[in-house]
Amino acid sequence: MSHLPRLQKALKKQGIAVSYQDGIYQLRNPHAEVTVLLPASLPLEEKAVRQLLEFAAVRVPGHEGHVCKACATPDFHPGSIAPVGSIVATSPDMVIPAAIGTDINCAVRLVRTGLTLAQLESRKAGVTRRLTRALLEDGRNIPVKSAAFAALFDVGPHAWIDLLHRDGLWAEADKDRLLAETAQAIGLAAFGGHSRYAPEALVGHREVIRDPGLGTVGAGNHFVELQVVEAVLDRHAGYQAGLAAGEVVVMIHSGSRDVGFYVGQRWMDKARAAWPAGIKHPESGLYGLVGELAGEYLDAMGVAARYAWANRVVLAEMVRSCLREEFQEDRSALVVDVPHNVVLREGGLNVHRKGATPAHHGELALIPGSMGDYSYVVSGLGNTEWLSSCSHGAGRAIRRQALRATRQGLGHELPWHCVTLREERRVEEAPVAYKRIGPVIEAQEEAGLITPVARLKPWMTFKA
């Protein structure tokens, strides 16, 4: 930790005290205190520290709502507003919409295919062609009744599945399997909702809607990746999850698309508009919501969260359809769907996770690396010191702008194959852009946040 004195000096100039012991930073200023889990091999970024301390200091004048705890996981790095890899728990009467932002219920979904790598390799050209058409070339046929969207937002996922139109993608979909798989979506049952918070285009009076956003991966770090289970590290948990070495799995990372932006931006604006008149606005530009407005935000957030889940269901069904057409069989099964961009009520608090994943005791979580590094299935240990959370990935190491400017080293330790129609994705999301996943996993295992269950090796990544 030869850099620590320099870091302490730099942060002290900003009124921030810092200490480091056993891989944990304690940081505080006169307004807040935060904790960051970060191995010595990974840098602590000043901007991310400032962002986390600003969120930890959010208050609403005249109300008792407050932040109870703020911490961060090893993928900690600056975000546009909130730092990625952060967990902020507030009292039950307060929420901070900007802590989640607009990509509400961005999450990772993992599906077993029932196929081996040898099978995929033998039909690689056909598999690639079908998936490219479906995922990247708008080869989608996803009719959804307006009544089904209304049911999704007003009632919930089961009602949406019940009303799916028996046409297009849904012609051969197994509804019973979809219904059963809702139980494996972490946090899904906790989301509220109401169609009054949804875009009118989805809940209007048209009988069938072909929503242009549904079934799209999204830009940035979102992806659909075919991976191989290289090793099962915990036999018992791996067996329970149905994971076997050599099987190909599909990892889907996507969020709420335009619906998340519609909801998130409106409620960040509402939080600012609700600031008490005559009182100076916070320099950070961060606002909490309390009382009735906080409850309304959670229902509005639930609308986007349910849509994000439906989006990943569609993406998974598209992959299932392509593989079924290629191999004339479908033995696929959902392993888990786990969010990393939502507010969940836990232990009487509103736990905001921005790029951080629930890791409750015995529950599975997913920690992707990069498309040139391993990803991990892990089991949570419910560590309350870290608000029963873990990282949602390795964490970005180099900004996209820097990679675009330098187009530096695209190689990595593992072979990687990125299918994309946009060359800049291959540059911006190159493996070198991300931290190595090994130290990120090891730090969380040593701190008692997780137990690794399986290690997954990338085979083919699709980026929009």
Secondary structure, 3 states (H helix, E strand, C coil): CCCHHHHHHHHHCCCCEEEEECCEEEEEECCEEEEEECCCCCCCCHHHHHHHHHHHCCECCCCCCEEEEEEEEEEEECCCCCCEEEEEEECCCEECHHHCCCCCCCEEEEEEEEEEHHHHHHCHHHHHHHHHHHHHCCCCCCCEEHHHHHHHHHCCHHHHHHCCCCCHHHHCCCHHHHHHHHHHECCHHHCCCCHHHCCHHHHCCCCEECCCCCCCCCCCCCEEEEEEEEEECCHHHHHHHCCCCCEEEEEEEECCHHHHHHHHHHHHHHHHHCCCCCCCCCCCCCCCEEHHHHHHHHHHHHHHHHHHHHHHHHHHHHHHHHHHHHHCCCCCEEEEEEECEEEEEECCEEEEEECEEECCCCCEEEECCCCCCCEEEEEECCCHHHCCEEECCCCECCCHHHHHHHCCCCCCCCCCCEEECCHHHHHHCCHHHECCHHHHHHHHHHCCCEEEEEEEEEEEEEEC
